[in-house]
Amino acid sequence: MALVSEFLGQLTLSYGGEEEPKFPTVVPARDFDPERDATRIDTAIKTKGVDEQTVIDILTRRSTEQRREIAFEYERIAKKDLSVALKGALSGSVEALLLGLMKSTAQYDASELKASMKGLGTDEETLIEMVCSRNNEELLEIKRVYKEMFKKELDKEVAGDTSGDFAKLLLALVQTKRDEPSNVVDYEKIDEDARCLYEAGVQRKGTDVAVWISIMSQRSVPHLQKVFERYKSYSPYDMKESIRKEVKGDLEKSFLTLVECFENRQLYFANRLNEAMKSKGAKEKVVTRIMVSRCEVDLMKIRSEFKKTHKRTLYQTIAEHTKGDYQKALLSLCGGDD
């Protein structure tokens, strides 16, 4: 019996690679009536002083698909584009959040990537978060949508905007060459990769970054989790400590983000939310981006990781560190207290 359950356990692992299960906080509303919603939004926008609460209540509690239908009905009723109307009626962080919700998850991610590379200077922090925390399936969809929206190839844009090993790592990730998880655990390969990572870094003078890049951008996530475990039997430092010792700057941040996401992606997002809300001059852009881009993907799981690690809930932390309509919108996306 033990063998059977072990075998079944491996099967679920192998199929898990196709599409990760979703843990959303925002799900399709029941008894959905797009015309009624559109009419209510139209009235709310036309109200003197704008009735933000109604707009927030509707848009943060509908799925992407449903918001699309509302936008369609709104244009029919009000004879103008809903996003344009929202831009005119709202401002600041709550405007950015609600406009973000009007895009699909992949469109939103693509726009955030575009914005991080636009104009003078690159926003490396955003670029690193977006590229290093998205899985293969998400990146493939982002690339497709990026080309649709901006008529440019994402990898070419990334290459034109970054340099050195940092550029090489991001490109390797954007090229989505990662193996799908296999139901066969290859212990020899695990051992070999662990040894290669050690020999390319901690063991020698200087770092052979190319070896690190190829292993971390091509192996499946379950495989890498075992590699990092095995790595400890070669190196006196674990993988994250080794990264801190071997590389610096954007490259260091990228490798650390990758390893954190391989180990527990939702914990990475939880920590990033916590940091962003507690930092001086709360980094609202980061908070908005994670809440909007993950609310229909895994925000429920991010919430539980948040509570486990930070000993208070995401809901309480948002309530404490944000205010006004922006706070209302975030709490609604958060979907409840734990």
C-alpha positions as a printed Julia matrix, in Angstrom:
338×3 Matrix{Float64}:
   0.0    0.0     0.0
   2.83   2.39    0.9
   4.23   1.95   -2.6
   0.91   2.71   -4.22
   0.41   5.93   -2.26
   3.98   6.95   -3.01
   3.36   6.33   -6.7
   0.12   8.35   -6.61
   1.93  11.13   -4.79
   4.41  11.27   -7.65
   1.63  11.31  -10.22
   0.04  14.39   -8.72
   3.46  16.01   -8.76
   3.94  15.3   -12.42
   0.56  16.7   -13.45
   1.01  19.65  -11.1
   3.5   20.99  -13.61
   0.88  21.58  -16.27
  -1.11  24.14  -14.36
  -0.81  25.1   -10.73
  -4.05  25.0    -8.75
  -5.54  28.43   -8.09
  -6.19  29.95   -4.66
  -8.01  33.2    -5.52
  -9.61  35.73   -3.17
 -11.57  37.23   -6.05
 -13.97  34.83   -7.75
 -16.86  35.3   -10.18
 -19.86  36.98   -8.51
 -23.11  35.03   -8.41
 -26.3   36.46   -9.95
 -24.06  38.59  -12.09
 -25.79  41.29  -14.13
 -23.3   43.31  -16.19
 -25.89  45.85  -17.29
 -26.93  46.59  -13.72
 -23.27  46.91  -12.66
 -22.46  49.2   -15.58
 -25.44  51.42  -14.83
 -24.45  51.67  -11.15
 -20.88  52.6   -12.09
 -22.15  55.2   -14.57
 -24.28  56.78  -11.86
 -21.42  56.61   -9.33
 -19.02  58.38  -11.71
 -21.57  61.08  -12.55
 -22.36  61.77   -8.89
 -21.0   65.06   -7.61
 -17.71  64.22   -5.93
 -17.81  60.66   -7.38
 -19.18  57.73   -5.4
 -15.88  55.8    -5.17
 -17.3   53.23   -2.77
 -19.76  51.83   -5.34
 -17.07  51.6    -8.03
 -14.71  49.82   -5.61
 -17.44  47.44   -4.38
 -18.3   46.36   -7.89
 -14.89  46.13   -9.57
 -13.01  44.45   -6.71
 -15.65  41.74   -6.32
 -15.96  40.62   -9.95
 -13.7   38.32  -11.95
 -11.65  39.57  -14.91
 -14.17  38.01  -17.29
 -17.05  39.77  -15.54
 -15.25  43.13  -15.52
 -14.82  42.75  -19.27
 -18.56  42.32  -19.69
 -19.22  45.34  -17.44
 -16.85  47.43  -19.59
 -18.7   46.32  -22.71
 -22.1   47.29  -21.24
 -20.71  50.54  -19.87
 -19.52  51.63  -23.29
 -22.94  50.86  -24.71
 -24.71  52.88  -22.0
 -22.3   55.79  -21.44
 -20.87  55.93  -24.97
 -17.32  55.99  -23.65
 -14.57  53.64  -22.58
 -14.76  52.58  -18.92
 -11.02  52.87  -18.3
 -11.02  56.4   -19.7
 -13.99  57.28  -17.48
 -12.26  55.81  -14.4
  -9.12  57.8   -15.2
 -11.16  60.98  -15.31
 -13.1   60.24  -12.13
 -10.36  58.86   -9.87
  -6.79  59.68   -8.95
  -3.73  58.34   -7.15
  -3.31  54.81   -5.87
  -6.96  53.81   -6.06
  -7.05  54.87   -9.72
  -3.98  52.74  -10.49
  -5.52  49.77   -8.67
  -8.92  49.91  -10.41
  -7.36  50.5   -13.84
  -5.17  47.46  -13.16
  -8.27  45.4   -12.49
  -9.64  46.31  -15.93
  -6.86  44.22  -17.51
  -6.49  40.45  -17.43
  -3.74  39.13  -15.14
  -1.36  38.61  -18.07
  -2.17  42.02  -19.59
  -1.56  43.65  -16.23
   1.77  41.85  -15.79
   2.79  42.8   -19.33
   1.93  46.48  -18.7
   3.89  46.48  -15.45
   6.89  45.02  -17.28
   6.57  47.61  -20.02
   6.37  50.43  -17.46
   9.47  49.14  -15.65
  11.5   49.52  -18.87
   9.99  52.72  -20.21
  11.74  56.07  -20.4
  14.91  57.02  -18.61
  16.35  54.43  -16.3
  15.0   50.98  -15.66
  13.01  50.03  -12.56
  15.11  46.94  -11.87
  13.23  46.03   -8.73
   9.96  45.61  -10.62
  11.67  43.82  -13.48
  13.25  41.34  -11.07
   9.98  40.73   -9.22
   8.01  40.18  -12.41
  10.46  37.95  -14.25
  11.82  35.93  -11.34
   8.52  35.18   -9.57
   6.42  34.09  -12.54
   6.34  30.42  -13.51
   6.79  29.06  -17.02
   3.09  28.98  -17.81
   2.62  32.59  -16.67
   5.69  33.82  -18.56
   4.55  32.17  -21.79
   1.2   33.93  -21.53
   2.83  37.26  -20.58
   5.12  37.04  -23.63
   2.19  36.36  -25.94
   0.14  39.23  -24.52
   3.15  41.58  -24.45
   3.6   41.14  -28.18
  -0.13  41.64  -28.76
  -0.23  44.83  -26.69
   3.07  46.48  -27.59
   3.98  44.9   -30.95
   7.4   44.04  -29.52
   9.08  40.87  -28.24
   9.56  40.87  -24.48
  12.99  39.23  -24.63
  14.29  41.86  -27.07
  13.0   44.62  -24.79
  14.61  43.07  -21.72
  17.89  42.61  -23.59
  17.86  46.22  -24.75
  17.23  47.5   -21.26
  19.68  45.53  -19.11
  23.3   44.44  -19.34
  25.89  41.92  -18.21
  25.07  38.77  -16.25
  21.87  40.36  -14.98
  20.65  40.62  -18.58
  21.75  37.05  -19.3
  19.8   35.7   -16.34
  16.6   37.61  -17.14
  16.82  36.57  -20.79
  17.33  32.94  -19.88
  14.17  33.11  -17.74
  12.1   34.97  -20.33
  13.06  32.34  -22.91
  11.03  29.83  -20.83
  13.25  26.82  -21.34
  12.34  25.35  -17.95
  11.69  21.59  -17.8
   8.22  20.45  -16.85
   8.22  18.54  -13.55
   8.76  14.84  -14.12
   7.28  12.0   -12.1
  10.7   10.37  -12.0
  13.1   11.68   -9.38
  16.58  11.71  -10.96
  18.91  11.45   -7.96
  22.06  11.43  -10.08
  21.03  14.64  -11.82
  20.11  16.23   -8.48
  23.53  15.38   -7.11
  25.3   16.56  -10.26
  23.47  19.91  -10.32
  24.14  20.49   -6.61
  27.84  19.78   -7.16
  27.98  22.03  -10.24
  26.38  24.92   -8.34
  28.97  24.48   -5.58
  31.93  24.16   -7.92
  30.85  27.15  -10.0
  30.58  29.36   -6.91
  31.65  28.84   -3.34
  34.39  26.34   -4.16
  36.33  28.52   -6.6
  37.71  32.03   -6.78
  35.17  34.12   -8.64
  31.82  32.76   -9.81
  30.99  30.93  -13.03
  27.64  32.68  -13.29
  26.74  30.97  -16.58
  26.49  27.61  -14.79
  24.18  29.06  -12.13
  22.03  30.67  -14.79
  21.62  27.53  -16.87
  20.68  25.33  -13.92
  18.3   27.85  -12.36
  16.58  28.77  -15.6
  16.21  25.27  -17.07
  15.44  22.78  -14.31
  11.94  22.13  -13.01
  10.96  23.6    -9.65
  10.55  20.27   -7.76
  13.97  19.23   -9.07
  15.58  22.48   -7.92
  14.03  22.18   -4.46
  15.84  18.84   -4.09
  19.04  20.29   -5.59
  19.15  23.06   -2.96
  18.64  20.46   -0.23
  21.45  18.33   -1.65
  23.63  21.44   -2.09
  24.0   21.7     1.69
  25.96  18.46    1.74
  28.62  20.06   -0.51
  28.66  23.66    0.65
  29.16  25.09    4.16
  26.56  27.72    3.16
  23.03  27.13    1.93
  22.03  28.4    -1.52
  20.83  31.83   -0.37
  23.94  32.46    1.75
  26.08  31.36   -1.2
  24.32  33.82   -3.49
  24.94  36.66   -1.01
  28.63  35.76   -0.86
  29.16  35.28   -4.57
  27.23  37.99   -6.42
  26.06  41.54   -5.79
  23.52  44.1    -6.93
  20.69  43.23   -9.29
  22.13  39.81  -10.01
  22.12  38.96   -6.31
  18.53  40.2    -5.93
  17.45  38.16   -8.95
  19.01  34.89   -7.78
  17.6   35.4    -4.26
  14.12  36.06   -5.65
  14.35  32.94   -7.78
  15.41  30.71   -4.9
  12.74  32.17   -2.6
  10.09  31.53   -5.25
  11.31  27.98   -5.94
  11.08  27.27   -2.23
   7.75  28.99   -1.54
   6.38  31.5    -4.01
   3.46  32.65   -1.86
   5.8   33.3     1.06
   7.93  35.46   -1.24
   4.87  37.58   -2.11
   3.79  37.73    1.56
   7.22  39.0     2.63
   7.29  41.5    -0.18
   3.87  42.85    0.81
   4.93  43.12    4.44
   8.13  44.95    3.52
   6.38  47.31    1.11
   3.72  48.31    3.64
   6.13  48.83    6.5
   8.77  50.77    4.55
   9.03  54.52    4.92
   6.88  56.09    2.23
   4.85  52.89    1.88
   5.63  51.44   -1.52
   2.07  51.55   -2.76
   3.07  50.51   -6.28
   4.44  47.2    -4.99
   1.4   46.57   -2.81
  -1.0   47.38   -5.66
   0.92  45.21   -8.11
   0.94  42.11   -5.92
  -2.7   42.48   -4.82
  -3.98  43.1    -8.36
  -1.83  40.51  -10.11
  -2.36  37.7    -7.57
  -6.0   38.2    -6.41
  -7.32  35.73   -9.0
  -4.29  33.44   -8.77
  -3.01  32.66   -5.25
  -3.76  35.55   -2.9
  -5.65  33.22   -0.53
  -2.45  31.22   -0.07
  -0.36  34.39    0.23
  -2.71  35.4     3.04
  -2.11  32.2     4.97
   1.69  32.43    4.49
   1.5   36.05    5.66
  -0.21  35.11    8.9
   2.13  32.18    9.56
   5.24  34.28    9.11
   4.29  37.72   10.36
   2.03  36.68   13.24
  -0.71  39.04   12.11
  -3.03  38.96    9.17
  -2.6   40.63    5.81
  -5.99  42.27    6.38
  -4.86  43.88    9.66
  -1.58  45.01    8.12
  -3.37  46.68    5.19
  -5.82  48.32    7.61
  -2.95  49.7     9.65
  -0.67  50.93    6.88
  -3.03  52.34    4.23
  -5.98  54.72    4.25
  -9.03  56.04    2.45
 -10.5   54.57   -0.73
  -7.2   52.86   -1.51
  -7.44  50.97    1.77
 -11.07  49.99    1.04
 -10.09  48.62   -2.38
  -7.13  46.63   -0.98
  -9.2   45.15    1.86
 -11.86  44.12   -0.62
  -9.28  42.37   -2.84
  -7.82  40.76    0.26
 -11.24  39.2     0.69
 -11.37  38.9     4.47
  -9.46  38.59    7.71
  -7.87  35.32    8.88
